[in-house]
Amino acid sequence: MNRHRGFALLGGLVGVVALVCAAIFGAYGLLDAGSAGTGGDSANGTAATSGTGGPRGQNPPPGRAAPASADSWTGTWATAPAGVETDAPNGHPGRSIRNVVHTSIGGNSARVTLSNLYSPGALVIGHASVAVGAGGPRAVDGTLRQLTFGGRAAVTIPAGGQIISDPVALRVPYDGDLLVTLYTPLPGGPVTYHPSALQTSYLADGDRTQDSSGTPYTEPSRVWRYLTAVDVQNRESRGAVVAFGDSITDGVGSRTDTNSRWPDVLADRLRGRNMGVLNEGIGGNTVLLDSVRDRKGESGISRFRRDVLDRAGVRTVVIDLGINDILRGQERDPARITAGLRELTRQAHTHGLRVIGSTLTPFGAHRGYNPVTESVRERVNAEIRAGGIFDAVVDFDRVVRDPYAPHRIRPLYDAGDGLHPSNAGYRAMGRALSLDLLENKAPAKL
């Protein structure tokens, strides 16, 4: 072999090795993991490019989904990230996470939003899929679709960032289950999650994103991991309603896997009107106090943009928040709570959203009750009913209170702790909202 042929062969081998290495690292989006989305806005949980690609008219960077027209999508399901999963400091490497979620409005295509909001490290998604659920972790035959991100099966989500998948063609049912499955091949930071799903999801070893049988998913779970939204395309959609609140909106006290939260009841009533309902409740959440370390989320004022204004197709928001400012935050000045509620309305109005606010429900049989806390609740409710805070009011207090002891929940509606409603209580709340009021798109001038 002469010297020139030897150098040529060596050069060819080097080129092959370089191509193989690029393919391996590129598959998991690691070539630019340190720079992708750096400088992101941790306040709204998005990377510098909002996790949806570059400026309009340009090709999205590798591993990023292209932006979709906001008016062509409607949220069918959502949840609010509340903090990090304390017993999973490195995530779930080498495992598949099958999140089970329940839809409101249907459509003919879908996309999902994944969040790495509260992790200090990057999150690698090796593969992801979506399917219509057939019960438990099983998928309806023929509905499983691989998800991509900017055309790639793998993506790296930077610390504090989020990403929206490419759309996939899928007939999404009204009032049905979807399975959104993520495979995380490598250790990452703590899992951004929603701790009170009241819906059974599942874990499996290995990459089981394409498994429709559900057989490998032997480990049940009662939380939602990384997934924060599912949107659909529906030409007949009339937009979405966001339910924004605390554990009472989150559905604590209702039975698991029954979809009996008051936003679920509302979604059932709105089905014929083609409107989505998005539940952005967090147990323990407050108007004024940040409690991410306690897995109770940022304050309502801080998270409102991310969890309401940035959701797809939102037209109206129903706010039921403030009890925990009294019970957890020890707030004794009702004017501070009502000022915070006015701020939420102001934020909504800047985006043309109509705001329906709720009175605070009774907690007379709860351990946090005393004459002082009851006085604060009553004064907040009096100001809400007087107007000037919201565009309209739904009086959840009057719906669930005991007519013979108004400071307590009616026994039939009490889940047992004197604070959270039962399935029957949530059903009464979900039926109390005027559907015509929800569809009125014009915000009031307060």
N, C-alpha and C positions, 0 to 999 in steps of 0.2 A: 504494500500500500504506500503510495507516495504522500508527500507532506500535504499537498493541496487536497487530495481526497480525504486524508485524515481530518483536516480542519473542517471540511464540508460535513463529514459524518458527525463530528463533535458538535458543530453548529446545529445540525438537524436534531440531535438528541436534546440539546439545551432548549430548542424551540418546543419540542414535544413536552418536556418537563414543565416549561412555563405555561403552556396551554392547559395541562392537567391541573396545575396548582391554581390557575385562575378560575378554572371551572369549579374546583372544590370550594374555594373561598367565596367565589361569586354566588354559588348556590345558596349559601347561608347569609349573603349580604354583609360579609365581614370586611370586604376590602376598604370600605369607607365608614365602618361603624363608628369610629371615633369622631368623624366630622359630620356625618349625616344628622341634620337637625340640631347641631350645636348652636348655642345662642337662642334656644327655644324659649317660649314664654311659659314658664312653669305655672303661672297664675291661671292660665286657661287650659293647661294640660295639652297644648299642641306644640309641635316642633316649629321651627322658624318658618317653615312653609306650610304650616297647618296640617302636615301629614298627608297632604293630598296632591303633592306635585308642585311644579314651579308656576310661574306666571301664566295666565291664559295665552293660548296660541303657541306655547312651547311644549316640547316633549317632556314628560315627567322624568325625573331622575330615576336611575335603576332602583327597583324595589319600592317605588312609591306609586300609589294609584293616581290616575289622572282626575282632576276635579270634575264633578258633575254639576249640571245646572241645578241650582237650589230649588227652583220651582218645579222640577220634574220628579222630585222624591218626596215621600211622606214617611215619617217614622211609624213603624208598626209595633216596636218594642224598644224600651230603653231602661237603663238603670244608672244610678249615680255611684261613681267610685267613692268609697267611704274611707279607705285607708289601706294598710298592707296586712297580708295574712301572716300573723306573727310566728306561726310554726312552720313557715316555708321561706326561710331567709334567702335561699338560693333558687327559689321557684320550684318547678317540678321537672328537672332535667331527665330526658329519656322517657317521658311519659306523654300521653295524650289526654287532653282535657275536653270532655264533651259537655258543653253548657246546654241545658234544656231551657228554652224560653217559650213564652206563650204570646202569640200574635194578637193584634186587634184588627187592623185592616189587612186585606189581602192584596196581591199584585201579581204581575207576570215576570218580575225580575227582582233581585235582592242584592244588597251590599251590606257589609258589617263594619262597625268601628271597633278597633282594638286599642286599649289604653295601657300605657306604662307610666301613668301619671306620677305615682308615688315611689317609684324605684330610683335609686341613685345609679343604677347600672343599666346597660342596654339589654333589651329582650330580643332573642332570636326566635322567630317562628319558622320552623322547618317546612311544614305543610299545614294547610287549613282546609276545611270543607264545611259545607252547609247542606242540610237535608231536611225534608219534612219528617217529623217524628211519628212513629207508629206505636208509641207507648214505651216508657222507660228509655233505654239507650238505643232502641231499634229504630231504623229508618224505613220509611215507605219505599218499597222496591222501585228503582228507576229514578229516584229523586236526588240522589247524592251527587253533589257538584263540588269539584275542586275550586277553591278560591285562589285568586292570584292578586298580586300587588304590583301595579305597573307592568303587568305581563309576566311576572316571575312568581314561582311557587313559594319562594322563601323571602323573608324580609327581616331586617333588623329595625326595631323601634327604639329610638334613643331614650335615655333617661328623661322622664318628664314629658314624653311625647305620646302621640296617638297616630293612628293611620286608618284610612278608609280603604276597603278592598275594591278591586274592580267589580263591576256589576256581573252577575251571572243570571242566565235565563232560568227561572224556576217559578212554577205556579205555587205561590205562597198562599195558604188557605187563610180565610178569616177565622178567628177564634180557634186556632190550631197550634200545635207545637212545632218548633223548629229545633234542630240539633246543629249547634255551631261548635266544631271540633278543631282544636289547636294542638299541634305537636311541637313541644319545646325540646330540641335536641341537646342544648347546652345549659349549664348552670347560669343563672342570671341573678338579678337582685330580687328583693321581696316582691311578692305578687300583689299587684293592684287589684282590689276585689270589692265585691258587695257582700257583706257578711250575712244578711238575713234574706235569702232568696225565697224562702217558703216554697221552693221547687227543687226536686231532686235532680242533680246533675251527676256526672260520673267521671272516674279516672281509670286509665288502662296503661299498662306497660307497653313501651315501644310506640312506633308510628302506626296508629290505628285510625288515621283520619279517613281512610277509604273503606273502613269496615261498616257495612250496613246492618249486620246481624245483631250487633250490640253485645255479642257473647264475651269479648275480652274485657268489657267494662264491668268489672266485678266490685269496684269500690265506689259506693254512693257518696254524695257530698251535698251539703245544703248551702253552698255559696256559689256565686258567679265569679269567674276569674277572667280578667283582662277584657272581656266583652262588655261594651257599654251601649251599643245601639245596633238595631237592625232596621234598615229602610227598605221600602218597596217602591216600585213604579206602578202607578194605577191611574189611568186616564180619567177615571171618574172621582178621584179623591177630592175631598173638600177640605183637606188639611188635617192637622193633628191638634189635640188638646194635651197639654202637659199638666200632670198632677204633681205639685211641688210641695213637699212637706217633710214630716218626721216619721216616726214609727207607725202612726195611725194611717198615713198615706202608704207607707211601706207594707202595711197589712199585718203587722204583729198582732197576734191573737186569733187570726184566721187559721184554718186547718191547712197543713202543707199539701201541695199538689191538687188543691181544689180550685185555684184561681178565684178566690172569694174576696179579694181586697176590694175596697170601694171603687178604685179605678177600673178593675175588671168588670164590675157590675155596670159601670158607666159605658165601658167599651161594648158590652153586649147590647145595651140600649141604642148605641150609635151605629150598630152594624149596618142597618138599612140606609144610613145617611153617609156612608163611605168616609168616615173620619177615624183617624188613628188616635189611640190614647197611650201616652207615655208616662210611666210611673217613675218619678224622680224623688221618691221619698227615701230618707235615710233615718234609721232608728237613732234617737237621741239628738237629732240635728236641731239647731237653733237659728234664729234670725241673726243674732249678733256675735256668737262665740265660735271660734275655730276649735275643732276637736278631732283633728286627723289622727293624732297619736292614740286616741281612745277609739278609733275606727268609727267615729260618728260624723266624719266629714268636715269640710270647711263650713263656715257660716253661710246661711242662706244668701246674704248679700254678696259674699265672695264667689260662690259657686253658680250664681244665677245665670251668668252669661254662658258658661260651659254647659250647664245642665238644662237650660231652657232656650236661650236665644240662639244657640248654635245647633239646635236640633232641627231636623229636616221637616219643612212644611208646617211649622207651628203657627197657629192662628189665635189660640186662646190658652191662658194659663189659669189653673185653679190653685190658689195658695191656701194651705192649711198648716200654719207654722206659728210657733210662739209658746206653746206649753212648756217646752224644755228650757226656754229662757227663764221661766218662773221656777221650774222644778230642779233643773240642773245648774243653770247659770245664776240662780239666786237673785235674779233681777226683781227689784221691788218698785221700780219706777215704770208704770205702764206707758208713760209718754215715750220712753226709750224704745220699747217694743213697737209701738204704733208708728214711731218715726222710721224704724227699720222696715216695717211693712210698706210705708209710703215710698221708701227708696226702691223696694222691689217693683212697685207699680211704676215708678218713674223709669226704671230700666226697661221694663216691658213696653212702655209707651214710646220710647225712643226707637223701637223696632215695629211699632204699629200693632202691638198685641193687645187684645182685650184681657182684662184681669178680673177674675171672680175670686173674692176672698171669703174665707170661712171664719165664723166665730170659733172660739176655743171650747172644746168639749169638756164636760165636767170630770173631775177626778176626786170627788168627795170621799170615796172608799179607798183611795190610794194612800200610801205611807207619806207622801209629800204634801198631803192636805193639811192646812191649818187656816185659821181665820185670815191671816195675812196673805197667804198664797191665793186663797179664794177671792179676796178683795182685789188683788191685782188682776186675776182672770176676769172678774166681773167688770172692772173698769176698762180693760182692753176690749171686751165684747161690746160694752156700751158705745165706745168710740167707733168700732167697726159698724155697728148697726146704724149709727147716726150719719154715716156716709162720709165722703171726703178722703177715704183711704183707698178703696177699690172702685172699679167701675160698677160692680154689682156684688151682692152678698148672698151666700148660701148659709143658712143658719144651722150648721151641724149641731150646735149646742141644743137647740130646741128639738132637733130630730131624735137625738139619742138620750136625752136626760129623762130621769124619772119624774113624772108630773107631781108625785107626792113628796119628792125630795130632790129639788132641782139641782142641788150641788153634786148629785150622784148620777151615774149612768143607770138607766133602766135595767133591772136584773136580766131580762131576756137578752139585752144587748151587751152585757158585760162579759168579757172573756174570762173574768175571774180575778183580775188584779185591780179592779176599780179604775183603770185608766184606758185600757185597750178594748175596743169593741169586739164582739164575737162575729161569726159569719152573719148572723141575723142583723147585728148592728151595722156591719159594713153594707149589707144589702139595702138597709134603710137609707144609709148615707148616699149610696150610688144612685138610688131612685129619687133623691131629693133635688138633684140638679135639673134645672130647666134646659131641655135640649135646644129650644129656640134661643135661649140666652147664650148658650155655647156657640151657636152659629152666627151670632151678631158680631160682625168683624170690626165695627167701629169702636175704638176706645173712647171712653167718656172724657170730657174735659173737667178735670178736678180742680 
